[in-house]
Amino acid sequence: MSGGLEGPAPEERMRPEGRRNSQGIRIDPEVEAEPNTRQAVLSAYVEHRPGVLAEISGLFSRRQFNIESLTVGPTVDENRARMTIVVEEPEPGIEQAKKQLEKLISVISVRELEPDAVQRELVLVKVNGEEPDKVQAITEMYDGQTLDAGPRTITVQLTGDEQKIDDALDAYRQFGIREIARTGYAALTRGEQTTAKENVRTAD
């Protein structure tokens, strides 16, 4: 009779996976690898000059933020532009994205828009044209507009929120989608609330 404990040999025993944090608690590797994310719509009021778009997109690239879409255009002030940036990140990543944007000299103000903000996207869809009547029926169902119609293809324009666009694209797939061009979000706050305010910068 040996003096060892009963049970499997050391090489046959199951070993826990993952690592421990500073408190000694073991971390589930699957939970750690897939943190909860959410979609956030950021509105940035920026200087309207060459290089600003590259500066901001470069920041997001270096920080490895997951950008869903980025749109930019002029505002009522010819010296200012508005960027609408949709990111998909865990909560700390969203806060970090806002803080990093605020540090840029070319960025005047940044805010995250509420879910009820006015948000619209434009999409152009080119589908096969063998069934023009059915394509037109779906276009009318989603308040779209036919921009080009030929014997082999039909190109339509749609505007709306993300869910409406996704639903329309699913409906068009039965005809065979050849090409899609989506603009990404343009968004403003509702009512009299200002989407982005002019900040007064002070010297350090």
Sequence and secondary structure as in RCSB ss.txt:
>XXXX:A:sequence
MSGGLEGPAPEERMRPEGRRNSQGIRIDPEVEAEPNTRQAVLSAYVEHRPGVLAEISGLFSRRQFNIESLTVGPT
VDENRARMTIVVEEPEPGIEQAKKQLEKLISVISVRELEPDAVQRELVLVKVNGEEPDKVQAITEMYDGQTLDAG
PRTITVQLTGDEQKIDDALDAYRQFGIREIARTGYAALTRGEQTTAKENVRTAD
>XXXX:A:secstr
  SS SS  GGGS    SEE TTS EE HHHHHS   EEEEEEEEEE STTHHHHHHHHHHHHT  EEEEEEEE 
SSTTEEEEEEEEEE HHHHHHHHHHHHHSTTEEEEEE  TTSEEEEEEEEEEE S HHHHHHHHHHTT EEEEE 
SSEEEEEEEE HHHHHHHHHHHGGG EEEEEE   EEE STT  SS        
